[in-house]
Amino acid sequence: MKRIPRLLGDQGGVTAIEYALIAALIAIAIVGGVALVGVELHSMYERICSAVSEALGGGAC
């Protein structure tokens, strides 16, 4: 019976879960940001390719 109050007072596991949730949210934000940047970067390269191809007289990108 002496172990139950000590077990209920232990906050170590709760802190670890909080840190894990924070790390997961940061990871989701990073993945979302990279995905958005990737789409924009692809669009930029397509525009550059089209412009260069047009300047050189046509051709495939």
MOPAC internal coordinates of N, CA, C and O (Angstrom, degrees):
PM7 1SCF
backbone

  N    0.0000 0     0.00 0     0.00 0    0    0    0
  C    1.4517 1     0.00 0     0.00 0    1    0    0
  C    1.5209 1   111.81 1     0.00 0    2    1    0
  O    1.2310 1   120.16 1   157.31 1    3    2    1
  N    1.3105 1   117.30 1   -22.69 1    3    2    1
  C    1.4618 1   119.49 1  -179.54 1    5    3    2
  C    1.5228 1   111.65 1   -73.01 1    6    5    3
  O    1.2310 1   120.06 1   159.31 1    7    6    5
  N    1.3027 1   117.49 1   -20.69 1    7    6    5
  C    1.4640 1   120.97 1  -176.91 1    9    7    6
  C    1.5252 1   112.40 1   -77.64 1   10    9    7
  O    1.2310 1   119.40 1   152.16 1   11   10    9
  N    1.3005 1   118.75 1   -27.84 1   11   10    9
  C    1.4632 1   121.63 1  -175.45 1   13   11   10
  C    1.5312 1   111.70 1   -63.19 1   14   13   11
  O    1.2310 1   118.22 1   129.43 1   15   14   13
  N    1.3240 1   120.99 1   -50.57 1   15   14   13
  C    1.4749 1   119.38 1   178.23 1   17   15   14
  C    1.5268 1   112.48 1   -61.78 1   18   17   15
  O    1.2310 1   120.69 1   143.04 1   19   18   17
  N    1.3200 1   116.29 1   -36.96 1   19   18   17
  C    1.4664 1   119.54 1   178.72 1   21   19   18
  C    1.5300 1   110.22 1   -66.69 1   22   21   19
  O    1.2310 1   120.56 1   140.35 1   23   22   21
  N    1.3249 1   116.54 1   -39.65 1   23   22   21
  C    1.4558 1   121.42 1   179.29 1   25   23   22
  C    1.5262 1   111.05 1   -66.45 1   26   25   23
  O    1.2310 1   120.24 1   139.68 1   27   26   25
  N    1.3202 1   117.14 1   -40.32 1   27   26   25
  C    1.4601 1   120.97 1   179.06 1   29   27   26
  C    1.5297 1   112.06 1   -69.57 1   30   29   27
  O    1.2310 1   120.13 1   152.67 1   31   30   29
  N    1.3063 1   117.36 1   -27.33 1   31   30   29
  C    1.4599 1   121.86 1  -179.75 1   33   31   30
  C    1.5156 1   113.31 1   -82.99 1   34   33   31
  O    1.2310 1   119.70 1   168.03 1   35   34   33
  N    1.3250 1   118.18 1   -11.97 1   35   34   33
  C    1.4586 1   121.97 1  -178.75 1   37   35   34
  C    1.5271 1   109.69 1   -73.50 1   38   37   35
  O    1.2310 1   120.05 1   -59.58 1   39   38   37
  N    1.3228 1   117.52 1   120.42 1   39   38   37
  C    1.4626 1   122.80 1  -178.48 1   41   39   38
  C    1.5329 1   112.32 1  -106.34 1   42   41   39
  O    1.2310 1   119.65 1  -176.02 1   43   42   41
  N    1.3090 1   118.27 1     3.98 1   43   42   41
  C    1.4618 1   121.43 1  -176.67 1   45   43   42
  C    1.5119 1   113.15 1   -62.16 1   46   45   43
  O    1.2310 1   119.85 1   137.02 1   47   46   45
  N    1.3057 1   117.88 1   -42.98 1   47   46   45
  C    1.4538 1   120.84 1  -179.98 1   49   47   46
  C    1.5128 1   112.57 1   -67.85 1   50   49   47
  O    1.2310 1   120.51 1   142.78 1   51   50   49
  N    1.3085 1   116.64 1   -37.22 1   51   50   49
  C    1.4655 1   121.24 1   179.49 1   53   51   50
  C    1.5188 1   109.73 1   -64.84 1   54   53   51
  O    1.2310 1   120.23 1   137.57 1   55   54   53
  N    1.3143 1   117.17 1   -42.43 1   55   54   53
  C    1.4608 1   120.89 1   179.31 1   57   55   54
  C    1.5146 1   110.86 1   -63.61 1   58   57   55
  O    1.2310 1   120.07 1   138.58 1   59   58   57
  N    1.3113 1   117.48 1   -41.42 1   59   58   57
  C    1.4601 1   121.06 1   179.13 1   61   59   58
  C    1.5307 1   110.55 1   -63.30 1   62   61   59
  O    1.2310 1   120.08 1   140.30 1   63   62   61
  N    1.3045 1   117.45 1   -39.70 1   63   62   61
  C    1.4672 1   120.84 1   178.03 1   65   63   62
  C    1.5226 1   110.28 1   -65.77 1   66   65   63
  O    1.2310 1   119.95 1   139.31 1   67   66   65
  N    1.3187 1   117.70 1   -40.69 1   67   66   65
  C    1.4602 1   120.62 1   178.45 1   69   67   66
  C    1.5230 1   110.96 1   -61.67 1   70   69   67
  O    1.2310 1   120.62 1   135.56 1   71   70   69
  N    1.3283 1   116.41 1   -44.44 1   71   70   69
  C    1.4639 1   119.95 1   178.47 1   73   71   70
  C    1.5220 1   111.03 1   -64.49 1   74   73   71
  O    1.2310 1   119.81 1   142.76 1   75   74   73
  N    1.3057 1   117.97 1   -37.24 1   75   74   73
  C    1.4644 1   121.35 1   178.36 1   77   75   74
  C    1.5292 1   110.41 1   -65.29 1   78   77   75
  O    1.2310 1   119.95 1   138.92 1   79   78   77
  N    1.3216 1   117.71 1   -41.08 1   79   78   77
  C    1.4627 1   121.00 1   177.90 1   81   79   78
  C    1.5249 1   111.66 1   -65.03 1   82   81   79
  O    1.2310 1   120.61 1   138.65 1   83   82   81
  N    1.3185 1   116.44 1   -41.35 1   83   82   81
  C    1.4693 1   120.31 1   177.61 1   85   83   82
  C    1.5253 1   110.03 1   -62.92 1   86   85   83
  O    1.2310 1   120.27 1   135.23 1   87   86   85
  N    1.3324 1   117.09 1   -44.77 1   87   86   85
  C    1.4657 1   120.84 1   179.22 1   89   87   86
  C    1.5277 1   110.93 1   -62.73 1   90   89   87
  O    1.2310 1   120.13 1   141.20 1   91   90   89
  N    1.3182 1   117.36 1   -38.80 1   91   90   89
  C    1.4656 1   120.71 1   178.97 1   93   91   90
  C    1.5297 1   110.73 1   -65.70 1   94   93   91
  O    1.2310 1   119.85 1   138.05 1   95   94   93
  N    1.3066 1   117.89 1   -41.95 1   95   94   93
  C    1.4670 1   120.92 1   178.53 1   97   95   94
  C    1.5270 1   111.35 1   -64.46 1   98   97   95
  O    1.2310 1   120.56 1   139.47 1   99   98   97
  N    1.3245 1   116.54 1   -40.53 1   99   98   97
  C    1.4619 1   120.05 1   177.19 1  101   99   98
  C    1.5226 1   110.28 1   -63.83 1  102  101   99
  O    1.2310 1   120.32 1   137.97 1  103  102  101
  N    1.3309 1   116.99 1   -42.03 1  103  102  101
  C    1.4616 1   120.71 1   179.18 1  105  103  102
  C    1.5253 1   111.15 1   -62.96 1  106  105  103
  O    1.2310 1   120.11 1   139.06 1  107  106  105
  N    1.3214 1   117.39 1   -40.94 1  107  106  105
  C    1.4702 1   120.88 1   178.42 1  109  107  106
  C    1.5279 1   110.08 1   -63.68 1  110  109  107
  O    1.2310 1   120.22 1   138.51 1  111  110  109
  N    1.3165 1   117.18 1   -41.49 1  111  110  109
  C    1.4654 1   120.70 1   178.70 1  113  111  110
  C    1.5262 1   111.33 1   -63.71 1  114  113  111
  O    1.2310 1   120.42 1   138.98 1  115  114  113
  N    1.3173 1   116.81 1   -41.02 1  115  114  113
  C    1.4665 1   120.75 1   179.51 1  117  115  114
  C    1.5246 1   110.36 1   -65.56 1  118  117  115
  O    1.2310 1   120.22 1   133.85 1  119  118  117
  N    1.3268 1   117.19 1   -46.15 1  119  118  117
  C    1.4697 1   120.57 1  -179.82 1  121  119  118
  C    1.5242 1   110.21 1   -61.71 1  122  121  119
  O    1.2310 1   119.95 1   136.94 1  123  122  121
  N    1.3187 1   117.69 1   -43.06 1  123  122  121
  C    1.4606 1   120.83 1   178.10 1  125  123  122
  C    1.5155 1   112.26 1   -62.63 1  126  125  123
  O    1.2310 1   120.56 1   137.20 1  127  126  125
  N    1.3166 1   116.54 1   -42.80 1  127  126  125
  C    1.4652 1   120.56 1   178.42 1  129  127  126
  C    1.5131 1   112.42 1   -64.28 1  130  129  127
  O    1.2310 1   120.37 1   137.07 1  131  130  129
  N    1.3155 1   116.90 1   -42.93 1  131  130  129
  C    1.4632 1   120.70 1   179.02 1  133  131  130
  C    1.5240 1   110.63 1   -64.95 1  134  133  131
  O    1.2310 1   120.29 1   141.20 1  135  134  133
  N    1.3134 1   117.05 1   -38.80 1  135  134  133
  C    1.4638 1   120.23 1   178.51 1  137  135  134
  C    1.5281 1   110.74 1   -63.16 1  138  137  135
  O    1.2310 1   120.11 1   136.97 1  139  138  137
  N    1.3209 1   117.40 1   -43.03 1  139  138  137
  C    1.4651 1   120.41 1   178.91 1  141  139  138
  C    1.5191 1   111.50 1   -65.61 1  142  141  139
  O    1.2310 1   120.52 1   137.35 1  143  142  141
  N    1.3117 1   116.60 1   -42.65 1  143  142  141
  C    1.4614 1   120.54 1   179.13 1  145  143  142
  C    1.5256 1   109.74 1   -64.87 1  146  145  143
  O    1.2310 1   120.03 1   141.62 1  147  146  145
  N    1.3265 1   117.55 1   -38.38 1  147  146  145
  C    1.4576 1   121.18 1   179.16 1  149  147  146
  C    1.5161 1   111.98 1   -61.45 1  150  149  147
  O    1.2310 1   120.16 1   137.44 1  151  150  149
  N    1.3143 1   117.31 1   -42.56 1  151  150  149
  C    1.4666 1   121.06 1   178.90 1  153  151  150
  C    1.5244 1   110.10 1   -64.84 1  154  153  151
  O    1.2310 1   120.35 1   135.55 1  155  154  153
  N    1.3137 1   116.93 1   -44.45 1  155  154  153
  C    1.4587 1   120.52 1   179.47 1  157  155  154
  C    1.5227 1   111.22 1   -65.25 1  158  157  155
  O    1.2310 1   120.12 1   140.66 1  159  158  157
  N    1.3067 1   117.37 1   -39.34 1  159  158  157
  C    1.4555 1   121.73 1   179.57 1  161  159  158
  C    1.5240 1   110.64 1   -65.70 1  162  161  159
  O    1.2310 1   120.29 1   139.02 1  163  162  161
  N    1.3130 1   117.05 1   -40.98 1  163  162  161
  C    1.4640 1   120.82 1   177.45 1  165  163  162
  C    1.5232 1   110.24 1   -62.06 1  166  165  163
  O    1.2310 1   120.08 1   136.66 1  167  166  165
  N    1.3074 1   117.45 1   -43.34 1  167  166  165
  C    1.4689 1   121.66 1   178.71 1  169  167  166
  C    1.5289 1   110.67 1   -62.44 1  170  169  167
  O    1.2310 1   120.29 1   139.07 1  171  170  169
  N    1.3195 1   117.06 1   -40.93 1  171  170  169
  C    1.4583 1   120.91 1   179.64 1  173  171  170
  C    1.5241 1   110.55 1   -63.47 1  174  173  171
  O    1.2310 1   120.06 1   135.14 1  175  174  173
  N    1.3367 1   117.49 1   -44.86 1  175  174  173
  C    1.4587 1   120.29 1   179.31 1  177  175  174
  C    1.5209 1   111.66 1   -65.25 1  178  177  175
  O    1.2310 1   119.78 1   145.07 1  179  178  177
  N    1.3173 1   118.02 1   -34.93 1  179  178  177
  C    1.4573 1   120.67 1   176.46 1  181  179  178
  C    1.5251 1   110.59 1   -64.32 1  182  181  179
  O    1.2310 1   120.08 1   137.66 1  183  182  181
  N    1.3378 1   117.45 1   -42.34 1  183  182  181
  C    1.4681 1   120.58 1   178.09 1  185  183  182
  C    1.5261 1   111.07 1   -64.01 1  186  185  183
  O    1.2310 1   120.51 1   137.89 1  187  186  185
  N    1.3340 1   116.63 1   -42.11 1  187  186  185
  C    1.4647 1   120.55 1   178.89 1  189  187  186
  C    1.5242 1   109.98 1   -63.86 1  190  189  187
  O    1.2310 1   120.09 1   135.31 1  191  190  189
  N    1.3161 1   117.44 1   -44.69 1  191  190  189
  C    1.4516 1   121.90 1  -179.75 1  193  191  190
  C    1.5224 1   110.83 1   -61.10 1  194  193  191
  O    1.2310 1   120.70 1   136.06 1  195  194  193
  N    1.3108 1   116.27 1   -43.94 1  195  194  193
  C    1.4698 1   120.21 1   178.82 1  197  195  194
  C    1.5197 1   111.14 1   -63.08 1  198  197  195
  O    1.2310 1   120.28 1   136.60 1  199  198  197
  N    1.3222 1   117.07 1   -43.40 1  199  198  197
  C    1.4531 1   120.74 1  -179.23 1  201  199  198
  C    1.5295 1   111.17 1   -64.87 1  202  201  199
  O    1.2310 1   119.93 1   135.69 1  203  202  201
  N    1.3117 1   117.74 1   -44.31 1  203  202  201
  C    1.4619 1   121.51 1   179.67 1  205  203  202
  C    1.5303 1   109.98 1   -66.12 1  206  205  203
  O    1.2310 1   120.73 1   136.40 1  207  206  205
  N    1.3214 1   116.21 1   -43.60 1  207  206  205
  C    1.4575 1   120.49 1   179.80 1  209  207  206
  C    1.5315 1   111.36 1   -62.06 1  210  209  207
  O    1.2310 1   120.86 1   138.62 1  211  210  209
  N    1.3265 1   115.97 1   -41.38 1  211  210  209
  C    1.4537 1   120.77 1   178.32 1  213  211  210
  C    1.5255 1   110.67 1   -66.50 1  214  213  211
  O    1.2310 1   120.06 1   139.50 1  215  214  213
  N    1.3326 1   117.50 1   -40.50 1  215  214  213
  C    1.4625 1   121.47 1  -179.58 1  217  215  214
  C    1.5294 1   111.47 1   -66.48 1  218  217  215
  O    1.2310 1   120.20 1   150.55 1  219  218  217
  N    1.3147 1   117.22 1   -29.45 1  219  218  217
  C    1.4582 1   120.96 1  -178.41 1  221  219  218
  C    1.5213 1   112.47 1   -92.99 1  222  221  219
  O    1.2310 1   119.94 1  -173.96 1  223  222  221
  N    1.2927 1   117.71 1     6.04 1  223  222  221
  C    1.4465 1   120.31 1   175.43 1  225  223  222
  C    1.5060 1   115.42 1    97.23 1  226  225  223
  O    1.2310 1   119.80 1  -158.40 1  227  226  225
  N    1.2926 1   117.99 1    21.60 1  227  226  225
  C    1.4638 1   121.00 1   177.10 1  229  227  226
  C    1.5123 1   111.63 1    99.94 1  230  229  227
  O    1.2310 1   121.72 1    -2.56 1  231  230  229
  N    1.3106 1   114.32 1   177.44 1  231  230  229
  C    1.4607 1   120.20 1  -178.02 1  233  231  230
  C    1.5040 1   110.05 1   127.45 1  234  233  231
  O    1.2310 1   121.63 1    -9.79 1  235  234  233
  N    1.2956 1   114.49 1   170.21 1  235  234  233
  C    1.4664 1   120.39 1  -178.08 1  237  235  234
  C    1.5256 1   110.43 1   -89.82 1  238  237  235
  O    1.2310 1   121.52 1   -29.01 1  239  238  237
  N    1.2857 1   114.70 1   150.99 1  239  238  237
  C    1.4640 1   120.66 1   176.61 1  241  239  238
  C    1.5109 1   110.08 1   -87.63 1  242  241  239
  O    1.2310 1   120.10 1   180.00 1  243  242  241

